[in-house]
Each structure stands twice: as structure tokens, then as C-alpha cells.
Amino acid sequence: MFMILYIDTTKNNSVEIGIKDKNKFVCKNKFSSERTQAEKLLPNIAKMLKSAKLKLSDLKGIEVANQGGSFTSLRIGVITANALGYALAIPVSGEKGETKKVKNGKLSFNIVKPEYDSEPIITVKKKKN
């Protein structure tokens, strides 16, 4: 079995996670998370793995939705996927856009970049009156 963890935090009030085996979902979970994606994502991944009788070490890759949603919700999913991929030494891929291969000494790993639909509001300069 080639288990892939799927993460989608692009909906502002819910998160969808799942485990795929060759592009077919073995299990899937969707939970509400209005402004609580960061607090709920990892515990729900752990709960889903446990119910599927799997461990993190059983994962062979991670796929993450990396376009759409709000600035913060998108980054929560992408950062979690990148961190887990790095920690577990497994490949990470985005649904769209670029996946960058990074080398750091002997380590080689993937980084998925978030693809924003528009300029994040936090970087827009305020107009002077």
C-alpha cells in the first residue's frame, strides 16, 4: 500500500483531510474549523490515522491543496504539509503550481509553495487621506 495524506484547509470554515491509496480515498474526514484550523488540524490527522490503524511512519507522501482560501487558512495547510514531509522524510506535493526541491547538505526535500488568488490583505499599503 502507498498511503498518501491529503490536506485541504482552503475552505475558511472547514478542513478536509484524508488518506489515499493510489488516488483512491481509504478514509476521509471533514470537520468545521472556523478560525481554528491550526488548533484542530494535527489532532484530527492523528485521530484519523488511529481509526485507520495507521502510523505517521506508514505514510509515503503528502498532498496538499495549495491554492484558494484565505491567506491564513491556506498557509496553515501548506506549512503543516511541508513540516510533516520534512520530519518524516517523505515527498510533499501541491494540487497546483510549483513544488520546489531543496537541498540542505545531505538532506533533500520538497517544499510546496502556496498559490494566492490575490494579494494578501496584510501586505496592502493603506492609502493616505
N, C-alpha and C positions, 0 to 999 in steps of 0.2 A: 504494500500500500504506500502511496505517495501523498501524504497528508499535507494540505496547504491551509493555513489560517487566513481567513478573509475578514477584513475590517472595513466598515463604511461608517464614518462619522459625519458625512456631509449633510445629513438632514439636521436641522437646528434643534429638533425636539425628540429625536430618537437615534439609536445606534443599531446597526445591523452587523452581526458577526456570524461566522460560520466556519465549518471545516469541510474542505473539498477533497475528494479523491478523484484525480483525473478529470477535473472540471465539473464533477457532479457533487452536489452538496450531500454530505453524510449527515450533518446536523446543521441547524441554523437557529439563531436566536435574534429577536428584535425586542428592544426594550426602550421605554421612554427615558429621556435624559435631558430635559430642557435645562441647559446651562450646567449640566453635571456629567458631561461625557468623561472628563478627566477622572472623576471620582469613581465612576461606575465601569469604565472600560476593562481594566485589568481584572477586577474581581469577577466580572461576568465571563471573561475569557477563561479564567481558572475554573469557574463553575461548569462551563460548557465542556471543557476538556475532561473534567472529573466525571460528568454524566456520560461522556462518550468512552470512558475508561482509557483515556489517553494522557500522556505527559507532554510537557513542552518539548522534551527531547525526541518525541515521536514526529514532530513537525519537520518537514523537508523544505518548506518555503512559506513566504507570507505574501499575500496580495492585498493591496490597499487602494481604496477609492481616493484618488489624489486630485480631483477637480470638482469644483462646485461647493456649495455651502458657504457658511460664514468663514471669515479669516481664522478665527479661533477653533471652531469645530473641525475644520479641515486639517489644521496643523496638529491637533490632538491625535487624530488617526495616523497621520503620516509620521509624526515623531515616535509614536508608540511602535509602529511597524518597523521603523528604522532601528530603534533601540533594541527591540526583541531580535531582529535579524542579526544585528551586530553581536549581541550577547550569546545567541545560540549558534552563531556562525553558519547561518542559512541565508539563501538569496531572498531578496525583497523585490517585488515588482509593483509598479503602479498600473492602474487600469488604462491610463492615458499618459501621453507625454514621455518625458525622459527619465531613465534610470541611469544613474551615474556610477561607474565602477571607481572605487577609491582604493589606493594602496597606501599603507602606513607601515613602513618597514616590511616585515614578512606577512603582515595581515593584508588581506584583500576582501573587500566587502562592497555591497551595493548600497546606494542611497537614493531614495525616491524623492523627487522634488515636488512640492505642491504646485498645482497649476491653478492660479487665481483667475476667476472670471472677470474681475475688475480690480482696480487699485484698492488695497485695504484702506478703510476709513482712518485708521490710526496714523497713516502716513500722509494724509491730505493736509496741506497747509491751510490754516484759517485765513480768510480774506480780511484785510484791514478795512474798517469803515471810513 
